[in-house]
Amino acid sequence: MSDSPRGRKPLVADRRYSKASPTKARKKAGTTKKKPAKRRRQARPQRRGLVGLVQRLFRWVLRLIWRITWRVGLLAAAVLALFVGYYYTTLPPVEEMLDGRARGSVTLLDYEGQVFAWRGDQFGGAVTAQTVSPHLKNAIVATEDKRFYRHFGLSPRGIASAVRINLREGRGPLSGHGGSTITQQTAKLLCLGVPYDPQVQTEAEYERDCRRGTIQRKAQEAIYALAMEARYSKDEILTIYMNRAFLGAGARGFEAASQRYFGKSAANVDPAEAAMLAGLLVAPTRFAPTNDLTRSRNRAATILRLMNEQGYLSAAEATQFQNNPAQLSEAAQERSGGYFADWVMSTGPEFFTRKTTEDVIIRTTLDQRIQRSAEEAMTWVFDNKVRAGSKAQAAIVVMSADGAVRAMVGGRRTRVDGAFNRAVQAKRQTGSAFKPFVYAAALDLGYSPNDTVEDAPLTIDIPGSGPWSPRNYTNKHYGTVTLTRSLRDSLNVPAVKVSEFVGRDLVRQVANDFGLESDLAAGPALALGASESTLIEMTSAYAGILNGGSSVEPYGLIDLRLLGDEEPLMGTGGGIGERVIQEDAARQLIWMMEKVVSEGTGQRAQFGGRQLAGKTGTTQAARDAWFVGFSADFVAGVWMGYDDNTPLTGVTGSGLPAEIWRETMQRVHEGIPVRPLPMMAPGGRGEMRDPGAGRPGGGSGGGVGGLLENLLRDILGGSSGSASPKGNVSGSDR
């Protein structure tokens, strides 16, 4: 091996140091070059004069702003974190946030146990984002916050868009559209965690406080939303939202709303139903399907389109459900139980009805078939018998002989709730519909329907008022007439004479005992219905006649219990009470009242070959028109008039009220076997003789008529018979 450098590859070290470094070379050469100094940043030439001064001042201001901004920002972030942290520590578990009602609920069942109405804050039970129908979950997100699963509780883009829209529409930046996320809306529903305290404020004041739209309130809601995002998952926030949202008709939460409108769980709704429910969020009362079904369906169609645009439904599915919108359940179509439900709520104990804090179940006497019959009858008569544009009103009550109310219509608008109920709230003069109680007093004293009275001119001198002369509707007199004919043809003069003979106090007592509790007239016009009463009072008083002469307390509540309890807390609050007149007297009165329908002023009420009894009533100047009557199975009362007491034109109790009564009862009796009335004809077994026989004027053949004439001459100072009619005329019928 040669040591010659030729052909030998240099070693690694040789390669590394094959060339002398510049420093070594310089050292060998005896010269040392100084290391160049580090290059300094070349100063920017500064302008002099005024321009330079302005530039320097501007740069100084910018630096000052930046220093202040980042420090203030850091401080604001720290404060925000403190507030968020505070709210975070106050947030309870999700389960405690679901039922946010301020009060309890009332569920009303008909006599068969079927739900027909709700009152209060209905809560159908908790649903979660996992158990609810996915269509409903998608509809809510598509409608209210399509970026819900992507933001951190606030949506700057949504807020900016809302501000722009508000300004464009001429409102303040925070008025109108809010740009709120579902999380922010949930914070508002929770009222920032402040519970309702009835000792501090009313429920309306609490709701108003929770919905304040001030900048300060919006800021608090934003902070609370951030805390919720830190504390709960997205699905947990959505769960709280779905359970606390108010969705119209007293429904709190989507489960209650689904049960309320569709009669099914929120877990089972289809896309059309889900869209209708989600559409309620923007304006629950306005878009409630029980208020305006067409408007609610139009809103649902818009939401189905949004679900298609966001990929939750295909175009074909969206079109399918738009063309086949959601259908309301039968109970939802009946709205909230209308006048009957309002009445039951007003008659029950307040702490279990209007102001309940519990969930209450009330079973009632309502028969939904009979209720529909009454509503249909009312509508049919006004559509076919009353001139278009008339403002006249009417009311109907149907009940059993024991006072159990089966149907109630308080006005021409049949499907309303919270409205003025003319069946129970309007006190109106009864007219000749009061006359049966005059004859009830006479029959209870032992007089017979075949006893007679003289129909002749009569003038009574009323102290402090002067002479008063009742007249018959026809302005004619018919001489000696039986009590039966007097009632059948609704003759006024004989009715006044009978009342005066048996005594106004007794007549008043009989009427009171039958349930006419309003202040009754003190003068002789008492017999002609000058006193005021409500339709439900009159109907229940006639029920007392049908049941054999015992008083009746009308009732709609059968029993009341708390949700989940088997045993009721209370039972029926009405029914048959004490006896008022003898049973035979009641049966004879029914016989007389049957003649009113079969031969007299109430003939328009006839239908189906049934035995029917009743009485017409028309007040002075025809301000009120009545027909109250009964079959063997049901009692019904009808009132007609104007709310402002304007006289009716061409209407008497024997006209439109009798027709409304007939249309109602004809529908009510469909499928019910024909039964005879419990009446007793005079002259048969149990006939009562004139107790005046053997007394002056009460001998053979005279009956009540002779005795009345003699006693009235003594009582009225000879005014009976010859004086011409004077003064006011009350109680006319046809």
Secondary structure by P-SEA (a helix, b strand, c coil): cccccccccccccccccccccaaaaaaaaccccccccccccccccccccaaaaaaaaaaaaaaaaaaaaaaaaaaaaaaaaaaaaaaaaaccccccccccccbbbbbbbccccccccccccccccccccccccaaaaaaaaacccccccccccccaaaaaaaaaaaaaaccccccccccccaaaaaaaaacccbbbbcccccaaaaaaaaacccaaaaaaaaaaaaaaaacccaaaaaaaaaaccccccccccaaaaaaaccccccccccaaaaaaaaaaccccccccccccaaaaaaaaaaaaaaaaaaccccaaaaaaaaacccccccccccccccaaaaaaaaacccccccccccbbbbbccccaaaaaaaaaaaaaaaaccccccccccbbbbbbccccccccccccccccccccccccccccccccccaaaaaaaaaaaacccccbbbbbcbbbbbcccccbbbbbcccccccccccaaaaaaacccaaaaaaaaaacaaaaaaaaaaaccccccccccccccccccccaaaaaaaaaaaaacbbbbbbbcccccccccccccccccccccccccccaaaaaaaaaaaaaaaacccccccccccccccbbbbbcccccccccccccccbbbbbbbbbcccccccccccccaaaaaaaaaaaaaacccccccccccccccccccccccccccccccccaaaaaaaaaaaaaacccccccccccccccccc
